[in-house]
């Protein structure tokens, strides 16, 4: 959360307004892919957001790589890789008997 607060604090008023406009537009369109791309572009994505997006896509039948998730947030790659590995290790608990 501190990373997000720092990123927002570093934005000027115009940048913040543009960022929020993009996010609201994507939310109204129910375009989660675009929402996550916007968060990454503006430096607002965090590991939990990226892992939630990975899980959402997996449920839809598409496994997204950590590298693809972190293309706009390379500093999160190692942690996202660890998170995906942990989520995969726990998938057996969600599978039917």
VENGI-V841305 format. One record per residue. N is the residue number from 1. RES is the residue in three letters. SS is DSSP state (alpha for helix, beta for strand, coil for the rest). BURIAL is # if it has 24 or more other C-alpha atoms within 12 Angstrom, else .. Layout:
# VENGI-V841305
N|RES|SS|BURIAL ; N|RES|SS|BURIAL
This chain:
# VENGI-V841305
1|UNK|coil|. ; 2|UNK|alpha|. ; 3|UNK|alpha|. ; 4|UNK|alpha|. ; 5|UNK|alpha|. ; 6|UNK|alpha|. ; 7|UNK|alpha|. ; 8|UNK|alpha|# ; 9|UNK|alpha|. ; 10|UNK|alpha|. ; 11|UNK|coil|. ; 12|UNK|coil|. ; 13|UNK|alpha|. ; 14|UNK|alpha|. ; 15|UNK|alpha|. ; 16|UNK|alpha|. ; 17|UNK|alpha|. ; 18|UNK|alpha|. ; 19|UNK|alpha|# ; 20|UNK|alpha|. ; 21|UNK|alpha|. ; 22|UNK|alpha|. ; 23|UNK|alpha|# ; 24|UNK|alpha|. ; 25|UNK|alpha|. ; 26|UNK|alpha|. ; 27|UNK|alpha|. ; 28|UNK|alpha|. ; 29|UNK|coil|. ; 30|UNK|coil|. ; 31|UNK|coil|. ; 32|UNK|alpha|. ; 33|UNK|alpha|# ; 34|UNK|alpha|. ; 35|UNK|alpha|# ; 36|UNK|alpha|# ; 37|UNK|alpha|# ; 38|UNK|alpha|# ; 39|UNK|alpha|# ; 40|UNK|alpha|# ; 41|UNK|alpha|# ; 42|UNK|coil|# ; 43|UNK|coil|# ; 44|UNK|coil|# ; 45|UNK|coil|# ; 46|UNK|coil|# ; 47|UNK|alpha|# ; 48|UNK|alpha|. ; 49|UNK|alpha|# ; 50|UNK|alpha|# ; 51|UNK|alpha|# ; 52|UNK|alpha|. ; 53|UNK|alpha|# ; 54|UNK|alpha|# ; 55|UNK|alpha|# ; 56|UNK|alpha|. ; 57|UNK|alpha|. ; 58|UNK|alpha|. ; 59|UNK|alpha|. ; 60|UNK|coil|. ; 61|UNK|coil|. ; 62|UNK|coil|. ; 63|UNK|coil|. ; 64|UNK|coil|# ; 65|UNK|coil|# ; 66|UNK|alpha|# ; 67|UNK|alpha|. ; 68|UNK|alpha|. ; 69|UNK|alpha|# ; 70|UNK|coil|# ; 71|UNK|coil|. ; 72|UNK|coil|. ; 73|UNK|coil|# ; 74|UNK|alpha|. ; 75|UNK|alpha|. ; 76|UNK|alpha|# ; 77|UNK|alpha|# ; 78|UNK|alpha|. ; 79|UNK|alpha|. ; 80|UNK|alpha|# ; 81|UNK|alpha|# ; 82|UNK|alpha|. ; 83|UNK|alpha|# ; 84|UNK|alpha|# ; 85|UNK|alpha|. ; 86|UNK|alpha|. ; 87|UNK|alpha|. ; 88|UNK|alpha|. ; 89|UNK|alpha|. ; 90|UNK|alpha|. ; 91|UNK|alpha|. ; 92|UNK|alpha|. ; 93|UNK|alpha|. ; 94|UNK|alpha|. ; 95|UNK|coil|. ; 96|UNK|coil|. ; 97|UNK|coil|.
